[in-house]
């Protein structure tokens, strides 16, 4: 049985979802996930949706660790070349 996903910790959730993603890519068609005392088995998953969730949790993890959001507004001249 798989470890329960801790959605309160975005870093742990991203790691666990990434493990599931790679298990599915390697051909394992059924993945079991526990949510507390409830277990759910997935047989077909939208890989695009799963990768979007991983990216979302990665962004939340980075924001948690750095204390700032992952995206910033571009400043004027930020891509200007030095002469």
Number of C-alpha atoms within 10 A of each C-alpha: 8 12 12 16 18 15 13 8 13 21 19 16 20 24 15 19 18 17 12 19 19 11 14 18 11 9 8 12 13 14 17 14 19 15 13 10 6 8 13 10 11 11 11 10 13 9 12 9 10 15 15 12 16 21 14 14 21 19 18 20 20 16 15 15 11 10 10 11 13 13 8 7 5 8 7 7 7 7 8 7 6 4 3
